[in-house]
Amino acid sequence: FVADISAGRKEYLDGFHIAFDNWHSTDGIENHELAQSIYLALRKNELIEVRAIEQFFDPVKSMFLPDRYIKGECPKCGTKDQYGDSCESCGAVYSPTELKNPYSALSGATPVLKTSEHYFFKLSDPRCASFLEQWTHEPDKLQSEVLNKVKEWFTKDDEGKGGLGDWDISRDAPYFGIEIPDAPGKYFYVWLDAPIGYLASLKNYFDKGGARASTGETRSFDEFMADPKVEQYHFIGKDITYFHTLFWPATLHFSGRKTPDNVFVHGFITVNGGEKMSKSRGTGISPLKYLELGLHPEWLRYYIAAKLNARVEDID
C-alpha cells in the first residue's frame, strides 16, 4: 500500500517542478533504529512511564482504536467530524476519550472503554517544562502568534489544572509502525517516529554517500549532525504546531540531540472561501486535474509563494 502511494507521487512532483535530494520512507530501517534509540535514551533519562489507561475499543472490529480511527466532536470548541488526537478547527490537543459523541471510523460503531497498558513520555516533568519554557522564548525561535499559542499550553488555571501533560506514545497491535523495545504488541504513536523520519531520511542520504564536505571528503551522518555550524529548520502546517514546538524539541533535547533553530508555521490552503482541503471530506483539489486542464504549474507555484508570509494565515 505504501509503495503504491509512493510510486504515484512522482507525476505530482514532476508536474509541479518539485525535486528532493532524497526520497525516503519513515518505514525505512534508519527510522526504526533512530526511533528506538531515541526512546531508549528517554527511558534512561527516566522520562518514560508505563501506566494503565482506559482506551476506546471497537466492539464490531474487536480491536483497540488508534486516534485517527476515532471521530467525534471536539471537546473544546464542539466542531464535528474531528479526529481523536487534535482539532483542525481550534488546534486543541486532547485524549480520544475526551471526544463528544465518538464513533469508530472503521465500523461506525460507538466505541466502548477497555483498559490497556500504555507508555508515556513525561512532558510534565519539571525538566521538560523548564527546557521548553526557555527554548520557545529564545529570540526569533517562533513567530509571535505561535509563541502566544504555545504559552496557552503552559498555562494552568486557578485550580492548578492544565499545563503540559504527559504524552501517550504507544498504540496497541494491530498497528502499522515501529515496535517499542521490550514491549511486545506495542508500537510507537506515529507522531513520535514521524519527525524522527526527517533525521532518518538525512541519515539514508549520507549512508548512500550523498553529501560531501567542501574538501570533497564524504561525511557521515553523525559527523554532520555534530557540526555546530549545522542549522535545523522546519516548515509546518499550523495543525501540527503542538508536536513540533513541544514534543519534538523535548524528545531531541533529552535524547542528547540537536534541537531546531527555527520552526516556521504556515496556515492551511483552503477552498470555497475558507474551507480546509480534505481528501476524506472530498474538498481537495487534485494537482493532476489541474495539470490535465492545461493550467501552467508555475501559476499555482507563484500564487502560493506570493501569498505566503511570516504570519500564520490561510491561503484560499
RODO-2510 file (C-alpha; in nm, 4 decimals, decimal comma):
residues 316
     n   res          X          Y          Z
     1     f     0,0000     0,0000     0,0000
     2     v     0,2758     0,2433     0,0982
     3     a     0,4858     0,1526    -0,2088
     4     d     0,1833     0,2153    -0,4330
     5     i     0,1180     0,5574    -0,2785
     6     s     0,4861     0,6493    -0,3051
     7     a     0,5087     0,5464    -0,6710
     8     g     0,2066     0,7615    -0,7552
     9     r     0,3692     1,0754    -0,6136
    10     k     0,6240     1,1077    -0,8971
    11     e     0,3841     1,2613    -1,1505
    12     y     0,2620     1,5132    -0,8906
    13     l     0,6180     1,6185    -0,8062
    14     d     0,7472     1,6197    -1,1634
    15     g     0,4373     1,8046    -1,2816
    16     f     0,4953     2,0921    -1,0382
    17     h     0,8772     2,1005    -1,0776
    18     i     0,9456     1,9700    -0,7269
    19     a     1,2574     1,7611    -0,6614
    20     f     1,4033     1,6117    -0,3451
    21     d     1,7684     1,5480    -0,2632
    22     n     1,6472     1,2256    -0,1034
    23     w     1,3130     1,0429    -0,1312
    24     h     1,2758     0,8057     0,1611
    25     s     1,0184     0,6394     0,3880
    26     t     0,9523     0,6584     0,7621
    27     d     0,9299     0,2780     0,7453
    28     g     1,2974     0,2666     0,6407
    29     i     1,5404     0,0760     0,8630
    30     e     1,7094     0,4039     0,9617
    31     n     1,3874     0,5325     1,1182
    32     h     1,3282     0,2079     1,3092
    33     e     1,6807     0,2286     1,4531
    34     l     1,6743     0,6024     1,5319
    35     a     1,3238     0,5956     1,6868
    36     q     1,4125     0,3043     1,9117
    37     s     1,7477     0,4634     2,0031
    38     i     1,5834     0,7943     2,0967
    39     y     1,3174     0,6132     2,3000
    40     l     1,5820     0,4156     2,4924
    41     a     1,7696     0,7407     2,5686
    42     l     1,4483     0,8962     2,7039
    43     r     1,3837     0,5850     2,9109
    44     k     1,7372     0,6003     3,0521
    45     n     1,6668     0,9636     3,1442
    46     e     1,3640     0,8391     3,3442
    47     l     1,1200     1,0232     3,1187
    48     i     0,9184     0,7145     3,0172
    49     e     0,6379     0,5823     3,2374
    50     v     0,4045     0,2854     3,1939
    51     r     0,0503     0,3106     3,3223
    52     a    -0,2888     0,1509     3,2641
    53     i    -0,5411     0,3676     3,0804
    54     e    -0,8933     0,3343     2,9544
    55     q    -0,8923     0,3239     2,5750
    56     f    -1,1614     0,3075     2,3084
    57     f    -1,2286    -0,0391     2,1670
    58     d    -1,4344    -0,1155     1,8541
    59     p    -1,6843    -0,3915     1,9515
    60     v    -1,7518    -0,4730     1,5847
    61     k    -1,3872    -0,4978     1,4691
    62     s    -1,2682    -0,6338     1,8092
    63     m    -0,9668    -0,4020     1,8255
    64     f    -0,8343    -0,1036     2,0176
    65     l    -0,8737     0,2096     1,8072
    66     p    -0,5767     0,4404     1,7349
    67     d    -0,6595     0,8141     1,7478
    68     r    -0,7135     0,8510     1,3737
    69     y    -0,9701     0,5706     1,3742
    70     i    -1,1932     0,7604     1,6161
    71     k    -1,4003     1,0631     1,5215
    72     g    -1,6381     1,2862     1,7079
    73     e    -1,6974     1,6417     1,8286
    74     c    -1,4051     1,8473     1,9617
    75     p    -1,4321     1,8682     2,3436
    76     k    -1,3039     2,2275     2,3350
    77     c    -1,4926     2,4028     2,0521
    78     g    -1,7585     2,1477     1,9503
    79     t    -1,6545     2,1166     1,5832
    80     k    -1,7898     1,7909     1,4419
    81     d    -1,6045     1,5200     1,2485
    82     q    -1,2689     1,5674     1,4263
    83     y    -1,0042     1,3023     1,4859
    84     g    -0,9219     1,1564     1,8263
    85     d    -0,5958     1,3435     1,8872
    86     s    -0,6363     1,7053     1,7754
    87     c    -0,8909     1,9514     1,6372
    88     e    -0,8346     2,1021     1,2921
    89     s    -1,0596     2,3955     1,3814
    90     c    -0,9291     2,5319     1,7138
    91     g    -0,5944     2,3499     1,7367
    92     a    -0,6763     2,1789     2,0672
    93     v    -0,4868     1,8596     2,1557
    94     y    -0,6723     1,6022     2,3667
    95     s    -0,7212     1,2358     2,4508
    96     p    -0,9602     1,0321     2,2297
    97     t    -1,1744     0,9562     2,5340
    98     e    -1,2487     1,3300     2,5642
    99     l    -1,4284     1,3407     2,2255
   100     k    -1,8026     1,4026     2,2390
   101     n    -2,0282     1,1530     2,0581
   102     p    -1,7337     0,9379     1,9417
   103     y    -1,7648     0,6744     1,6696
   104     s    -1,5304     0,4270     1,5030
   105     a    -1,4070     0,5394     1,1616
   106     l    -1,3754     0,1692     1,0695
   107     s    -1,7236     0,0433     1,1509
   108     g    -1,9259     0,3469     1,2584
   109     a    -1,9952     0,1737     1,5902
   110     t    -1,9874     0,3580     1,9221
   111     p    -1,6612     0,2511     2,0878
   112     v    -1,6506     0,1075     2,4381
   113     l    -1,3845     0,1681     2,7032
   114     k    -1,1348    -0,1066     2,7871
   115     t    -0,8159    -0,0988     2,9943
   116     s    -0,4720    -0,1274     2,8344
   117     e    -0,1136    -0,0544     2,9422
   118     h     0,0346     0,2476     2,7660
   119     y     0,3759     0,4148     2,7556
   120     f     0,4060     0,7868     2,8291
   121     f     0,6738     1,0494     2,7667
   122     k     0,6708     1,2604     3,0856
   123     l     0,6353     1,6044     2,9294
   124     s     0,5021     1,7294     3,2646
   125     d     0,8408     1,6561     3,4262
   126     p     0,9864     1,9849     3,5636
   127     r     1,2980     1,9280     3,3494
   128     c     1,0872     1,9286     3,0312
   129     a     0,8808     2,2290     3,1370
   130     s     1,1922     2,4293     3,2255
   131     f     1,3684     2,3425     2,8993
   132     l     1,0642     2,4187     2,6810
   133     e     0,9939     2,7492     2,8554
   134     q     1,3493     2,8532     2,7713
   135     w     1,3590     2,7056     2,4189
   136     t     1,0283     2,8542     2,2985
   137     h     1,1226     3,2018     2,4262
   138     e     1,4620     3,2210     2,2565
   139     p     1,4831     3,5232     2,0191
   140     d     1,3460     3,4585     1,6682
   141     k     1,2694     3,0959     1,7542
   142     l     0,8948     3,1143     1,6859
   143     q     0,6562     3,3586     1,5204
   144     s     0,4742     3,5821     1,7691
   145     e     0,1338     3,4188     1,7012
   146     v     0,2856     3,0745     1,7519
   147     l     0,4549     3,1752     2,0777
   148     n     0,1238     3,3141     2,2058
   149     k    -0,0428     2,9801     2,1292
   150     v     0,2381     2,7857     2,2957
   151     k     0,2016     2,9989     2,6104
   152     e    -0,1610     2,8788     2,6369
   153     w    -0,0395     2,5184     2,6581
   154     f     0,1895     2,6054     2,9500
   155     t    -0,0814     2,7897     3,1429
   156     k    -0,2594     2,6377     3,4420
   157     d    -0,5968     2,7597     3,5665
   158     d    -0,6789     2,8780     3,9188
   159     e    -0,7353     2,5172     4,0279
   160     g    -0,3935     2,4119     3,9012
   161     k    -0,5342     2,2211     3,6043
   162     g    -0,3885     2,2424     3,2558
   163     g    -0,0245     2,2964     3,1722
   164     l     0,1938     2,0419     2,9980
   165     g     0,0517     1,6905     3,0109
   166     d     0,2315     1,3596     2,9679
   167     w     0,2299     1,2309     2,6105
   168     d     0,0878     0,8868     2,5271
   169     i     0,3464     0,7465     2,2826
   170     s     0,2208     0,3878     2,2461
   171     r    -0,0516     0,2148     2,0466
   172     d    -0,1722    -0,1443     2,0647
   173     a    -0,1486    -0,4024     1,7875
   174     p    -0,2829    -0,4322     1,5237
   175     y    -0,0972    -0,1170     1,4201
   176     f     0,1384    -0,0230     1,1377
   177     g     0,4614     0,1292     1,2547
   178     i     0,7685     0,0783     1,4705
   179     e     0,7681    -0,1611     1,7646
   180     i     0,8603    -0,0334     2,1105
   181     p     1,1690    -0,2119     2,2509
   182     d     1,0930    -0,4679     2,5248
   183     a     0,7172    -0,4208     2,4780
   184     p     0,5621    -0,6978     2,2617
   185     g     0,2467    -0,5880     2,0795
   186     k     0,3145    -0,2183     2,1445
   187     y     0,4007     0,0324     1,8719
   188     f     0,5135     0,3936     1,8728
   189     y     0,2398     0,6500     1,8153
   190     v     0,3013     0,7971     1,4697
   191     w     0,3925     1,1451     1,5979
   192     l     0,6846     1,0042     1,7927
   193     d     0,8538     0,8483     1,4894
   194     a     0,7283     1,0760     1,2066
   195     p     0,9567     1,3739     1,2892
   196     i     1,2438     1,1323     1,3578
   197     g     1,1892     1,0381     0,9933
   198     y     1,3401     1,3741     0,8957
   199     l     1,6683     1,2626     1,0536
   200     a     1,6300     0,9084     0,9185
   201     s     1,5982     1,0338     0,5613
   202     l     1,9063     1,2504     0,6122
   203     k     2,0962     0,9503     0,7508
   204     n     1,9888     0,7427     0,4499
   205     y     2,1215     1,0192     0,2224
   206     f     2,4577     1,0273     0,3984
   207     d     2,4871     0,6493     0,4137
   208     k     2,4474     0,6400     0,0343
   209     g     2,7429     0,8811     0,0037
   210     g     2,5199     1,1693    -0,0958
   211     a     2,6861     1,4545     0,0940
   212     r     3,0419     1,5785     0,0666
   213     a     3,2266     1,8440     0,2636
   214     s     3,3823     2,1431     0,0876
   215     t     3,7111     1,9492     0,0864
   216     g     3,5475     1,6778    -0,1246
   217     e     3,5555     1,4234     0,1570
   218     t     3,2396     1,2282     0,2302
   219     r     3,0997     1,2976     0,5779
   220     s     2,8968     1,0634     0,7935
   221     f     2,5544     1,1482     0,9305
   222     d     2,6937     1,1622     1,2862
   223     e     2,9789     1,3942     1,1830
   224     f     2,7378     1,6254     1,0056
   225     m     2,4921     1,6430     1,2970
   226     a     2,7767     1,7048     1,5443
   227     d     2,8986     2,0068     1,3481
   228     p     2,7992     2,3189     1,5497
   229     k     2,7611     2,5163     1,2247
   230     v     2,4761     2,2905     1,1059
   231     e     2,1344     2,4538     1,1476
   232     q     1,7965     2,2794     1,1570
   233     y     1,4759     2,4389     1,0252
   234     h     1,1180     2,3171     0,9994
   235     f     0,8322     2,4454     0,7847
   236     i     0,4994     2,3042     0,9004
   237     g     0,1227     2,3448     0,8879
   238     k    -0,0468     2,5031     1,1896
   239     d    -0,2357     2,1851     1,2855
   240     i     0,0883     2,0129     1,3951
   241     t     0,2310     2,3045     1,5955
   242     y     0,1945     2,1210     1,9291
   243     f     0,4025     1,8267     1,8082
   244     h     0,6830     2,0394     1,6609
   245     t     0,7165     2,3071     1,9297
   246     l     0,6766     2,0907     2,2425
   247     f     0,7123     1,7142     2,1867
   248     w     0,9778     1,7310     1,9151
   249     p     1,2330     1,9653     2,0778
   250     a     1,1896     1,7902     2,4147
   251     t     1,2362     1,4487     2,2524
   252     l     1,5542     1,5684     2,0804
   253     h     1,6993     1,7539     2,3781
   254     f     1,6512     1,4770     2,6329
   255     s     1,7918     1,2133     2,3978
   256     g     2,1071     1,4238     2,3597
   257     r     2,0427     1,5615     2,0100
   258     k     2,0439     1,8979     1,8342
   259     t     1,7184     2,0958     1,8654
   260     p     1,5619     2,3041     1,5839
   261     d     1,6938     2,6562     1,5269
   262     n     1,3538     2,7714     1,3998
   263     v     1,0060     2,6326     1,3374
   264     f     0,8092     2,8288     1,0766
   265     v     0,4326     2,7717     1,0864
   266     h     0,2032     2,8253     0,7878
   267     g    -0,1738     2,8339     0,7633
   268     f    -0,3834     2,5980     0,5512
   269     i    -0,4540     2,6146     0,1791
   270     t    -0,8328     2,6417     0,1757
   271     v    -1,1051     2,6221    -0,0916
   272     n    -1,4509     2,7681    -0,1405
   273     g    -1,3975     3,0725     0,0777
   274     g    -1,2108     2,9220     0,3698
   275     e    -1,2981     2,5514     0,3842
   276     k    -0,9987     2,3305     0,4682
   277     m    -0,8948     2,0948     0,1903
   278     s    -0,9522     1,7350     0,2934
   279     k    -0,9336     1,4188     0,0837
   280     s    -1,1558     1,2329     0,3306
   281     r    -1,4231     1,5034     0,3065
   282     g    -1,3991     1,5385    -0,0708
   283     t    -1,2941     1,9036    -0,0606
   284     g    -0,9468     1,8560    -0,2082
   285     i    -0,8266     1,9804    -0,5454
   286     s    -0,6345     1,7212    -0,7437
   287     p    -0,2956     1,8529    -0,8613
   288     l    -0,3161     1,6121    -1,1550
   289     k    -0,6564     1,7515    -1,2553
   290     y    -0,5039     2,0997    -1,2544
   291     l    -0,2324     1,9813    -1,4935
   292     e    -0,4755     1,7824    -1,7105
   293     l    -0,6757     2,1020    -1,7685
   294     g    -0,3621     2,2555    -1,9185
   295     l    -0,3046     2,5068    -1,6403
   296     h     0,0611     2,6041    -1,6014
   297     p     0,2250     2,4719    -1,2806
   298     e     0,4158     2,7990    -1,2328
   299     w     0,0875     2,9910    -1,1993
   300     l    -0,0057     2,7968    -0,8864
   301     r     0,3513     2,7984    -0,7543
   302     y     0,3670     3,1778    -0,7958
   303     y     0,0249     3,2328    -0,6369
   304     i     0,1162     3,0327    -0,3248
   305     a     0,4630     3,1906    -0,2979
   306     a     0,3185     3,5413    -0,3349
   307     k     0,0553     3,4791    -0,0665
   308     l     0,2897     3,3191     0,1883
   309     n     0,4208     3,5484     0,4611
   310     a     0,5587     3,5400     0,8123
   311     r     0,2109     3,5274     0,9652
   312     v     0,0059     3,2109     1,0253
   313     e    -0,2583     3,2946     0,7624
   314     d    -0,4660     3,0647     0,5440
   315     i    -0,4417     3,0966     0,1648
   316     d    -0,7705     3,0475    -0,0194
***
